[in-house]
Amino acid sequence: MLKLKNVNTYYDKIQALKGIDIEVEQGSIVTILGANGAGKTTTMNTIAGLLKAREGSIHYLGEDVTNHRPDQLLRKGLALVPEGRGILSTMTVMENLEMGAYHRNDNEVEADLKKVMERFPILEERKEQLGGTMSGGQQQMLTIARAIMARPKLLLLDEPSMGLAPLIVADIFNIIKEINEAGTTVLLVEQNARQALKIADYAYVLETGRVVASGKAQDLLQDDTIQKAYLGH
């Protein structure tokens, strides 16, 4: 579904990604692990079109989409939930959700709104509340729900559990699994490596802009080197 081949991304003259190769199969959950500064968010932003790849290629659904604009990619079914949530804080919950579907011209937006409210009951309760006045966990659920309203085929999630209480983190990971089981492919960047590996099918480990390890998530969960570096053993 998604294939990055020898992708190099720079911030001015500083090279952030150094020949990244990543594949995401349709229907899977793939996670990208790594320490702060490893290039995880840069990878996501390059895929989503927020940053340009200077070299290499990105193919999505068999099409070369290297350096396509974010709005073009969204229309093709690729949606990003950014690090730091990025909700529209001065708009209501309902307005945020409606913005998620702004590019759609089908007749099922109302039906999808109803499904989202059923999946996230707190958003139904708070639908007239301003996004910026909600708790961190509620804002994260709103951000994910807004992305779902775009009807993505591939959902990119950048640090969805960051700064959240453990109980909320468990909810977020359950939601990610439910979204995947409903048919959406997921690419997940997550500092909570153990939780990410538990729900993922495949994983990549980045260090200073390079892929230094990859494999089935369950295999990496048992790997001594990965355990020492990322799982606290």
SERO-4910 file (N, C-alpha, C, O; in steps of 0.05 Angstrom, whole numbers):
BEGIN
 pado doro    nc1    nc2    nc3   cac1   cac2   cac3    cc1    cc2    cc3    oc1    oc2    oc3
  Met    A     17    -24      0      0      0      0     17     25      0     12     44    -15
  Leu    A     38     25     17     56     48     19     85     38     18     92     18     31
  Lys    A    101     51      2    129     42     -1    147     67     -3    145     83    -22
  Leu    A    165     69     16    186     90     15    212     77      6    220     57     18
  Lys    A    225     89    -14    250     77    -25    271     99    -24    270    118    -39
  Asn    A    292     94     -8    316    112     -7    308    141     -3    318    159    -17
  Val    A    290    146     16    280    174     20    300    189     37    308    181     59
  Asn    A    307    213     27    325    231     40    310    258     44    301    270     24
  Thr    A    308    268     68    295    293     74    314    311     90    328    302    108
  Tyr    A    313    336     83    331    356     96    315    379    108    293    385     99
  Tyr    A    326    390    129    318    417    139    340    436    131    361    436    144
  Asp    A    335    451    110    357    467     98    380    449     91    377    432     73
  Lys    A    403    453    104    426    436     97    430    412    115    448    396    111
  Ile    A    413    410    135    415    388    154    399    364    145    375    366    141
  Gln    A    412    342    141    398    318    131    385    303    155    399    295    173
  Ala    A    359    300    153    344    288    175    337    259    169    338    242    188
  Leu    A    332    252    144    327    224    136    348    216    116    354    230     97
  Lys    A    360    192    121    384    184    105    378    157     92    388    136    102
  Gly    A    364    158     71    359    133     55    339    114     68    345     90     71
  Ile    A    316    125     76    296    109     90    281     90     70    272     99     49
  Asp    A    279     65     78    263     45     63    242     34     82    249     22    103
  Ile    A    216     38     76    195     29     93    172     19     75    166     31     55
  Glu    A    160     -4     83    136    -13     69    113    -18     89    117    -27    111
  Val    A     89    -11     80     65    -16     96     45    -32     79     36    -22     59
  Glu    A     39    -56     88     20    -72     73     -9    -65     80    -15    -57    103
  Gln    A    -26    -67     60    -54    -60     64    -66    -77     87    -62   -102     88
  Gly    A    -81    -65    105    -94    -79    126    -78    -83    151    -88    -93    171
  Ser    A    -53    -74    151    -35    -79    173    -33    -55    192    -42    -33    185
  Ile    A    -20    -59    215    -11    -38    232     19    -39    232     31    -60    240
  Val    A     33    -18    224     62    -17    224     70      6    243     58     27    242
  Thr    A     90      0    260     99     21    278    128     29    273    144     12    265
  Ile    A    134     54    277    161     64    275    170     73    303    157     89    316
  Leu    A    192     61    312    202     66    339    229     81    337    242     80    316
  Gly    A    237     94    358    262    108    359    263    129    380    242    138    390
  Ala    A    287    137    388    289    158    409    282    185    397    278    188    373
  Asn    A    280    205    414    275    232    405    297    240    385    321    235    390
  Gly    A    289    253    363    309    262    344    317    240    324    335    245    308
  Ala    A    304    217    325    312    195    307    302    199    279    313    187    260
  Gly    A    282    216    275    270    221    249    242    210    245    233    209    222
  Lys    A    229    203    267    203    191    264    182    211    253    168    205    234
  Thr    A    180    234    266    161    254    257    168    264    229    150    270    213
  Thr    A    194    267    224    203    276    197    193    256    176    184    263    154
  Thr    A    195    230    183    185    209    164    155    213    159    146    212    136
  Met    A    140    216    180    111    219    177    104    244    161     86    244    143
  Asn    A    117    266    167    111    291    153    120    290    124    108    303    107
  Thr    A    141    275    118    149    271     90    128    255     75    121    261     52
  Ile    A    119    233     87     98    217     74     73    234     69     61    232     48
  Ala    A     65    250     89     40    266     87     43    291     70     23    305     66
  Gly    A     67    296     60     70    319     42     76    345     55     77    366     42
  Leu    A     80    345     82     86    370     96    116    377     93    123    401     95
  Leu    A    132    357     87    161    362     81    166    349     54    153    329     46
  Lys    A    186    359     40    192    348     13    216    329     16    236    335     30
  Ala    A    215    307      2    237    288      0    256    299    -22    248    304    -44
  Arg    A    281    302    -15    300    313    -34    309    291    -53    314    296    -77
  Glu    A    312    266    -43    317    243    -60    299    220    -52    288    220    -30
  Gly    A    297    201    -70    281    177    -64    253    180    -73    245    200    -86
  Ser    A    237    159    -68    209    159    -78    190    149    -57    197    133    -39
  Ile    A    165    158    -59    143    149    -42    121    139    -60    110    155    -76
  His    A    113    114    -58     91    103    -74     68     96    -55     73     84    -34
  Tyr    A     44    104    -62     20     99    -46     -1     88    -65     -8    101    -85
  Leu    A    -12     65    -59    -32     51    -76    -22     49   -104    -37     52   -123
  Gly    A      4     43   -107     16     38   -133     23     63   -149     32     61   -172
  Glu    A     18     86   -138     23    112   -152     47    126   -139     49    127   -114
  Asp    A     64    138   -155     86    155   -145     74    181   -135     64    197   -150
  Val    A     75    185   -108     63    209    -96     85    226    -83     79    243    -66
  Thr    A    110    222    -91    132    237    -79    127    266    -82    123    277   -104
  Asn    A    127    280    -59    123    309    -58     96    319    -67     94    343    -75
  His    A     76    302    -67     49    312    -71     41    329    -47     52    326    -25
  Arg    A     23    348    -51     13    365    -29     -4    349    -10    -16    329    -17
  Pro    A     -5    359     16    -22    345     35    -51    342     27    -63    321     32
  Asp    A    -62    363     15    -91    361      7    -95    341    -16   -116    328    -17
  Gln    A    -75    338    -33    -77    318    -55    -77    290    -43    -92    272    -51
  Leu    A    -59    286    -23    -57    260    -10    -82    253      6    -91    230      7
  Leu    A    -93    273     19   -118    269     35   -140    259     17   -156    242     24
  Arg    A   -143    271     -7   -164    263    -25   -159    235    -36   -178    222    -45
  Lys    A   -135    225    -34   -129    198    -42   -132    178    -18   -127    154    -21
  Gly    A   -139    189      5   -144    171     28   -121    168     48   -120    149     62
  Leu    A   -103    187     48    -80    186     66    -83    210     86    -82    233     78
  Ala    A    -88    203    112    -93    224    132    -72    222    154    -65    200    163
  Leu    A    -64    245    164    -44    247    186    -57    258    211    -70    279    210
  Val    A    -53    244    234    -59    255    260    -32    265    271    -16    248    279
  Pro    A    -27    291    271      0    301    277      7    299    307    -10    297    324
  Glu    A     33    299    312     43    301    339     32    328    351     33    348    338
  Gly    A     23    327    376     13    351    389    -16    358    382    -26    379    389
  Arg    A    -29    339    369    -58    339    365    -67    358    343    -80    349    324
  Gly    A    -61    384    345    -68    402    323    -98    406    319   -107    409    296
  Ile    A   -114    405    340   -142    410    337   -147    440    332   -130    457    336
  Leu    A   -171    446    322   -179    474    317   -191    484    343   -215    480    348
  Ser    A   -175    496    360   -183    501    388   -205    520    392   -220    519    412
  Thr    A   -209    539    373   -231    559    376   -257    550    362   -276    565    361
  Met    A   -257    525    352   -281    514    340   -292    492    358   -278    480    373
  Thr    A   -318    487    355   -330    466    372   -322    438    362   -310    435    341
  Val    A   -328    419    379   -322    391    373   -335    384    346   -323    372    329
  Met    A   -360    391    343   -375    384    319   -362    398    294   -360    386    273
  Glu    A   -354    423    297   -342    437    275   -315    424    268   -308    423    244
  Asn    A   -300    415    288   -275    401    282   -280    376    266   -266    370    246
  Leu    A   -301    361    274   -307    336    259   -316    342    231   -309    328    212
  Glu    A   -332    363    228   -341    370    201   -318    379    183   -318    374    159
  Met    A   -298    392    195   -274    400    180   -259    375    169   -246    376    148
  Gly    A   -261    353    185   -247    329    176   -258    319    149   -244    305    134
  Ala    A   -284    325    144   -297    315    119   -300    337     98   -316    334     80
  Tyr    A   -285    359    102   -290    383     84   -286    377     55   -299    389     38
  His    A   -268    358     48   -262    352     20   -281    332      8   -280    326    -16
  Arg    A   -299    320     24   -316    299     14   -341    311      1   -351    331     10
  Asn    A   -351    297    -20   -375    306    -33   -395    283    -36   -413    283    -53
  Asp    A   -392    263    -18   -411    240    -19   -435    246      0   -436    267     13
  Asn    A   -453    227      1   -477    232     17   -476    218     44   -497    215     58
  Glu    A   -452    209     53   -451    193     77   -437    207    100   -430    194    120
  Val    A   -433    233     98   -419    247    120   -435    246    145   -424    241    167
  Glu    A   -461    249    144   -478    249    167   -477    221    181   -476    219    205
  Ala    A   -478    200    164   -477    173    175   -450    168    189   -449    155    210
  Asp    A   -428    179    177   -402    176    189   -400    191    215   -387    182    234
  Leu    A   -412    215    216   -413    230    241   -426    214    263   -417    214    286
  Lys    A   -448    201    256   -463    185    276   -445    162    286   -444    157    310
  Lys    A   -430    149    268   -413    127    276   -390    136    294   -383    123    313
  Val    A   -379    160    287   -358    171    303   -367    177    332   -353    172    351
  Met    A   -391    188    333   -403    195    360   -408    169    376   -405    170    401
  Glu    A   -415    148    362   -419    123    376   -393    111    387   -391    100    409
  Arg    A   -372    114    370   -346    104    378   -333    121    400   -319    110    417
  Phe    A   -338    147    399   -327    166    419   -350    180    433   -356    203    427
  Pro    A   -363    167    453   -386    179    466   -380    206    479   -397    223    480
  Ile    A   -355    210    488   -348    236    501   -351    259    481   -358    281    489
  Leu    A   -347    253    455   -350    274    435   -379    281    430   -386    304    424
  Glu    A   -396    261    433   -425    266    431   -434    285    454   -449    304    450
  Glu    A   -423    278    478   -430    294    501   -420    323    499   -434    342    507
  Arg    A   -397    326    486   -383    352    486   -385    366    458   -369    383    452
  Lys    A   -404    358    442   -403    367    414   -405    397    410   -396    408    390
  Glu    A   -416    411    429   -418    441    427   -395    455    442   -394    479    442
  Gln    A   -378    439    455   -356    451    470   -333    458    451   -328    445    431
  Leu    A   -319    480    458   -295    488    442   -273    468    446   -268    459    469
  Gly    A   -260    460    424   -239    439    425   -217    446    445   -207    428    458
  Gly    A   -210    471    446   -187    480    463   -193    478    493   -174    480    508
  Thr    A   -218    474    501   -224    473    529   -227    444    539   -233    439    562
  Met    A   -221    425    521   -223    396    529   -197    387    541   -176    399    538
  Ser    A   -198    364    555   -174    352    567   -156    341    545   -165    339    522
  Gly    A   -131    335    552   -113    324    532   -122    299    519   -120    295    495
  Gly    A   -133    280    535   -143    255    525   -167    259    506   -170    246    485
  Gln    A   -185    278    514   -208    284    497   -200    297    471   -211    291    450
  Gln    A   -180    314    472   -169    327    448   -157    306    429   -160    308    405
  Gln    A   -143    286    441   -131    266    424   -153    249    410   -150    242    386
  Met    A   -174    243    425   -196    228    412   -209    244    390   -217    234    370
  Leu    A   -212    271    395   -223    288    375   -206    289    349   -216    288    327
  Thr    A   -179    290    353   -161    290    330   -163    265    314   -164    266    289
  Ile    A   -164    242    328   -167    217    313   -194    215    300   -196    207    276
  Ala    A   -215    224    314   -242    223    302   -244    241    277   -256    234    257
  Arg    A   -231    264    279   -231    283    256   -217    270    232   -227    273    209
  Ala    A   -195    255    237   -182    241    215   -200    219    203   -200    215    179
  Ile    A   -214    205    220   -232    184    211   -254    196    193   -262    183    174
  Met    A   -262    220    199   -283    233    182   -273    238    153   -290    242    135
  Ala    A   -247    237    149   -237    239    122   -239    212    107   -232    211     83
  Arg    A   -248    192    120   -250    164    109   -223    155     98   -221    148     74
  Pro    A   -202    155    114   -176    148    104   -173    118     98   -185    101    112
  Lys    A   -158    112     77   -149     84     73   -124     78     89   -120     56     99
  Leu    A   -107     99     92    -83     97    108    -83    120    129    -84    143    121
  Leu    A    -81    112    154    -81    132    176    -53    133    188    -43    113    198
  Leu    A    -41    157    188    -15    161    200    -20    173    228    -33    194    230
  Leu    A    -10    160    249    -13    170    276     14    176    288     30    158    291
  Asp    A     19    202    295     45    210    305     42    215    335     31    236    343
  Glu    A     53    197    351     53    199    380     25    203    393     21    223    407
  Pro    A      6    186    387    -21    190    397    -24    189    427    -43    199    439
  Ser    A     -5    175    441     -8    172    470      9    192    486      9    191    511
  Met    A     22    210    472     41    229    486     26    246    507      7    260    500
  Gly    A     36    246    531     26    263    552      0    255    564    -13    270    579
  Leu    A     -9    231    558    -35    222    568    -32    203    592    -12    189    595
  Ala    A    -52    203    609    -53    185    632    -55    156    623    -66    150    602
  Pro    A    -44    137    638    -43    108    630    -71     97    621    -72     82    602
  Leu    A    -92    104    636   -119     94    629   -127    104    601   -139     89    586
  Ile    A   -122    129    596   -129    141    570   -112    128    548   -121    124    526
  Val    A    -86    123    554    -68    110    535    -80     83    526    -81     77    503
  Ala    A    -90     68    546   -102     42    539   -126     45    521   -129     30    502
  Asp    A   -142     66    526   -165     72    508   -156     78    480   -167     68    461
  Ile    A   -135     94    478   -125    103    451   -116     78    436   -122     76    412
  Phe    A   -101     60    449    -91     37    434   -114     18    427   -113      5    405
  Asn    A   -134     16    443   -158      0    436   -172     12    412   -181     -2    394
  Ile    A   -173     39    411   -186     52    388   -170     47    363   -182     42    342
  Ile    A   -144     48    365   -127     43    341   -132     15    330   -135     11    306
  Lys    A   -134     -4    348   -139    -32    340   -167    -34    326   -170    -47    306
  Glu    A   -187    -20    338   -214    -21    326   -214     -8    298   -227    -19    280
  Ile    A   -200     14    295   -199     27    269   -187      9    248   -196      7    226
  Asn    A   -165     -5    256   -152    -24    238   -170    -47    231   -172    -55    208
  Glu    A   -184    -58    251   -201    -81    247   -225    -73    229   -237    -90    216
  Ala    A   -232    -47    229   -254    -38    212   -245    -33    183   -261    -26    166
  Gly    A   -218    -38    178   -209    -37    150   -189    -15    143   -181    -13    120
  Thr    A   -181      1    162   -162     23    157   -133     13    164   -128      3    186
  Thr    A   -115     17    145    -87     11    149    -75     33    167    -82     56    164
  Val    A    -57     26    185    -46     45    204    -16     45    204     -3     24    205
  Leu    A     -4     69    202     25     73    207     27     90    232     17    112    233
  Leu    A     41     79    252     40     90    279     69     97    289     86     80    289
  Val    A     73    122    296     97    130    310     90    132    339     70    145    347
  Glu    A    106    119    357     98    118    385    122    114    403    139     96    398
  Gln    A    124    131    424    146    128    443    140    105    462    159     93    474
  Asn    A    115     98    466    108     75    483    112     50    466     93     38    456
  Ala    A    138     42    465    146     21    446    132     -6    452    123    -20    434
  Arg    A    129    -12    478    117    -38    485     88    -40    475     80    -60    463
  Gln    A     73    -19    481     45    -19    472     43    -20    442     26    -34    431
  Ala    A     60     -5    429     59     -4    399     65    -31    387     52    -40    369
  Leu    A     86    -44    398     93    -71    388     72    -92    393     69   -111    378
  Lys    A     57    -88    415     36   -107    422     13   -107    401      1   -128    396
  Ile    A      7    -84    390    -15    -83    371     -6    -83    341    -23    -87    324
  Ala    A     20    -79    337     30    -77    309     35   -105    297     40   -124    311
  Asp    A     35   -105    270     43   -129    255     73   -128    249     86   -149    249
  Tyr    A     82   -104    243    110   -101    234    121    -75    246    106    -57    252
  Ala    A    148    -74    249    159    -50    262    186    -43    249    201    -60    239
  Tyr    A    192    -17    249    218     -6    241    229     10    264    215     23    279
  Val    A    255      8    267    269     24    287    288     44    273    304     36    257
  Leu    A    284     69    280    301     90    269    322    100    289    316    102    313
  Glu    A    345    106    279    366    120    294    379    140    276    389    133    254
  Thr    A    380    165    285    392    187    270    386    186    240    404    188    223
  Gly    A    360    182    234    351    184    206    355    159    189    352    160    165
  Arg    A    363    137    202    367    112    187    350     90    199    346     90    224
  Val    A    341     71    183    329     47    193    351     28    202    367     19    186
  Val    A    352     22    228    373      5    239    363    -23    246    379    -42    251
  Ala    A    337    -27    247    325    -53    252    296    -54    241    283    -33    241
  Ser    A    287    -77    233    259    -80    225    252   -110    227    270   -127    227
  Gly    A    227   -115    229    218   -143    231    190   -145    242    177   -124    247
  Lys    A    180   -169    245    154   -173    256    153   -162    285    172   -165    300
  Ala    A    132   -148    291    130   -134    317    135   -154    340    148   -147    360
  Gln    A    123   -177    339    126   -197    361    155   -206    364    164   -211    386
  Asp    A    170   -207    342    198   -215    343    214   -192    356    232   -198    373
  Leu    A    208   -167    349    223   -145    361    216   -142    391    233   -134    407
  Leu    A    192   -150    398    184   -148    426    201   -167    443    206   -162    467
  Gln    A    211   -189    431    227   -208    446    257   -204    442    273   -217    455
  Asp    A    265   -185    425    293   -180    418    307   -167    441    299   -145    451
  Asp    A    330   -178    451    344   -167    474    353   -139    469    351   -122    487
  Thr    A    364   -134    445    374   -107    439    352    -86    440    355    -64    451
  Ile    A    329    -93    428    306    -75    428    296    -71    456    289    -49    464
  Gln    A    295    -93    472    285    -91    499    302    -72    516    292    -55    530
  Lys    A    329    -74    513    346    -57    528    344    -28    520    344    -10    536
  Ala    A    342    -23    494    342      4    483    315     18    486    314     42    492
  Tyr    A    293      3    484    267     17    482    246      7    502    226     21    506
  Leu    A    250    -16    514    229    -28    531    237    -28    560    222    -39    577
  Gly    A    260    -16    567    267    -12    595    278    -37    609    275    -40    633
  His    A    289    -56    593    301    -80    605    331    -79    603    345    -97    611
***
